[in-house]
């Protein structure tokens, strides 16, 4: 397993979102917002990405995340600030 590009605690929350297939709203550091289902964390070119399904599969680099809001009702958590 590669070292965490972000805090390992925050990484765990992303893994939980993927495990349960939560609908999430991501806010990136450039203020762009993306909504979709958290699918998986993948590694490519020594970088980690969150794979989001929003009609197509989109890769979001973990280091670009500013905030993740969970839209799924009764989720384990509701918001994470990176």
C-alpha positions in Angstrom: 0.0 0.0 0.0 1.3 3.5 -0.9 1.7 6.2 1.8 -1.3 8.5 2.3 -1.2 11.7 0.2 -3.7 13.2 2.7 -4.2 12.5 6.4 -4.8 8.8 6.9 -7.8 9.7 9.1 -9.4 11.6 6.2 -8.4 8.8 3.8 -10.4 6.4 6.0 -13.6 8.5 5.5 -13.2 8.4 1.8 -12.8 4.6 2.0 -16.1 4.4 4.1 -17.9 6.5 1.5 -16.7 4.1 -1.2 -17.6 1.0 0.8 -21.2 2.2 1.4 -21.5 3.8 -2.1 -22.5 7.1 -0.6 -23.7 9.9 -2.8 -21.3 12.8 -2.2 -20.8 16.4 -3.2 -17.1 17.3 -3.6 -15.7 20.8 -3.4 -12.3 21.1 -4.9 -9.6 23.5 -4.0 -10.4 25.5 -7.2 -14.0 25.8 -5.9 -15.4 23.4 -8.5 -18.2 21.2 -7.3 -18.8 17.6 -8.4 -21.7 15.3 -7.3 -21.9 11.5 -7.7 -21.5 8.1 -6.1 -18.2 7.3 -4.4 -17.0 4.2 -6.1 -13.3 3.5 -5.3 -9.9 4.8 -4.6 -7.4 4.1 -7.3 -3.7 4.7 -7.7 -2.2 5.8 -11.0 1.1 7.5 -11.7 2.0 7.4 -8.0 -1.1 9.5 -7.2 -4.4 8.5 -5.5 -7.8 9.3 -7.0 -11.3 9.0 -5.8 -13.4 7.4 -8.5 -16.9 9.1 -8.8 -19.8 7.8 -10.8 -21.9 10.7 -12.0 -23.1 9.1 -15.2 -19.6 8.5 -16.2 -16.6 7.6 -14.1 -14.5 10.6 -13.1 -11.2 10.5 -11.3 -10.6 13.2 -8.7 -7.1 13.5 -7.2 -7.3 13.3 -3.4 -4.9 16.2 -2.9 -7.4 18.4 -4.8 -10.2 17.9 -2.4 -11.2 20.8 -0.1 -14.5 19.3 1.2 -16.7 16.2 0.9 -20.4 16.3 1.9 -22.3 13.1 2.1 -25.8 13.4 0.6 -26.9 9.9 1.5 -29.4 9.9 4.4 -28.4 8.3 7.7 -24.7 8.1 6.6 -21.9 7.4 9.1 -20.7 11.0 8.7 -22.0 14.1 6.9 -19.0 16.3 6.0 -15.2 16.2 5.9 -13.0 19.2 5.5 -9.6 18.5 3.9 
